Amino acid sequence: MRPNTTLRAWRAGKSTIGAWLSIPSAHATESLSHAGFDWLCVDMQHGIIDYADAVDMMRAISTTDT
């Protein structure tokens, strides 16, 4: 399991920068994953991302340290 660097930063009182993903695109997700954000949130509640999209998006995120 990868360390949760965002949680570690928050516990140390540091700020983090992230992005909210509401477009069901693994390609866009991969691009944002390589942009240097501390975290990415895949929003399945307020958009049109379904389970299959989310799996592909999580796979894209897992290729980086985001």
ZINORKA-V982342 format. One record per residue. N is the residue number from 1. PHI is phi in radians with two decimals (999 if undefined). PSI is psi as a letter, one per 20 degrees, with the letter a starting at -180 (999 if undefined). Layout:
BEGIN
n:N phi:PHI psi:PSI
n:N phi:PHI psi:PSI
END
This chain:
BEGIN
n:1 phi:999 psi:p
n:2 phi:-1.33 psi:q
n:3 phi:-1.20 psi:q
n:4 phi:-1.55 psi:n
n:5 phi:-1.19 psi:h
n:6 phi:-1.18 psi:g
n:7 phi:-1.08 psi:g
n:8 phi:-1.06 psi:g
n:9 phi:-1.12 psi:g
n:10 phi:-1.07 psi:g
n:11 phi:-1.15 psi:h
n:12 phi:-1.52 psi:j
n:13 phi:1.40 psi:j
n:14 phi:-1.62 psi:q
n:15 phi:-1.58 psi:q
n:16 phi:-2.29 psi:r
n:17 phi:-2.17 psi:p
n:18 phi:-2.43 psi:a
n:19 phi:-2.43 psi:q
n:20 phi:-1.76 psi:p
n:21 phi:-1.81 psi:o
n:22 phi:-2.18 psi:j
n:23 phi:-1.72 psi:p
n:24 phi:-1.33 psi:m
n:25 phi:-2.42 psi:o
n:26 phi:-1.16 psi:h
n:27 phi:-1.16 psi:g
n:28 phi:-1.12 psi:h
n:29 phi:-1.09 psi:g
n:30 phi:-1.10 psi:g
n:31 phi:-1.06 psi:g
n:32 phi:-1.17 psi:h
n:33 phi:-1.09 psi:h
n:34 phi:-1.62 psi:j
n:35 phi:-1.49 psi:i
n:36 phi:1.68 psi:j
n:37 phi:-1.19 psi:q
n:38 phi:-1.34 psi:h
n:39 phi:-2.64 psi:q
n:40 phi:-2.32 psi:p
n:41 phi:-1.97 psi:p
n:42 phi:-1.56 psi:o
n:43 phi:-1.55 psi:o
n:44 phi:-1.66 psi:i
n:45 phi:-1.58 psi:h
n:46 phi:-1.88 psi:j
n:47 phi:-2.32 psi:b
n:48 phi:-1.91 psi:j
n:49 phi:-1.35 psi:p
n:50 phi:-1.82 psi:a
n:51 phi:-1.04 psi:g
n:52 phi:-1.09 psi:g
n:53 phi:-1.10 psi:g
n:54 phi:-1.07 psi:h
n:55 phi:-1.06 psi:g
n:56 phi:-1.12 psi:h
n:57 phi:-1.20 psi:g
n:58 phi:-1.13 psi:h
n:59 phi:-1.08 psi:g
n:60 phi:-1.13 psi:g
n:61 phi:-1.14 psi:h
n:62 phi:-1.18 psi:i
n:63 phi:-1.42 psi:i
n:64 phi:-2.26 psi:a
n:65 phi:-1.59 psi:j
n:66 phi:-1.22 psi:999
END
